[in-house]
Amino acid sequence: MQAISKAKLHKMSDEDLMEKFQSGYEQAFNILVNRYQDRLHNFLYRYTHDHQDCEDLVQETFFRVFRSRHSYERIAKFSTWMYTIAINLAKSLYKKKKRMTKVTIHKDPDDSEDRPMKLEDSGILPDDLLHEKMCMDQLEKALKELSDDFREVVVLRDIQQLSYEEISEIADLPMGTVKSRINRGRAQLQELLENYVYPETISA
């Protein structure tokens, strides 16, 4: 197997890297992980709204990519294939958690390892940074209120910036359904964000 320089590997497309990975270059896999781990984390967090679940899903997604590398065929974009794995894992986790009894546990004074939740003091942030943080907090809150069907496609389109074709493949939905859900999801998201910014207009 002819050696390939790290610089040349970094310039390769995702699909070329997958082919190299399939032929034995594990370094190609590491480059793909570096390219996508942040984007995958951002997507899965907006789907799960749980940092620990998100971290677990990111690791499991890349594990599945590693283990199933020989099932990948170049007729599909690597990103589409990877996001399909990620969304299926997230859906499976969601179904599993729905079957579990959810219990809220407050700080136990008898448990030295238990800690109360600490809220960040946003007062120390500069005005522009604080405004940006508030906007992101409002967006996260609004996304959480969307139905799973709408949130999935809106995040894939507007945050991950995937094409309609990719979303159709990932979500296993007809193109018309994808576009309809994105439009309806955006409309609901806009309404929710307006309510957060202008709450006094709700009762007017």
Secondary structure, DSSP 4 states (H G I P E B T S, - for coil): -----HHHHHHS-HHHHHHHHHTT-HHHHHHHHHHHHHHHHHHHHHHH--HHHHHHHHHHHHHHHHHTGGG--TTS-HHHHHHHHHHHHHHHHHHHHHTSPP------TT-TT--PPPPP-GGGS-HHHHHHHHHHHHHHHHHHHS-HHHHHHHIIIIIS---HHHHHHHHT--HHHHHHHHHHHHHHHHHHHHHHH-GGGS--
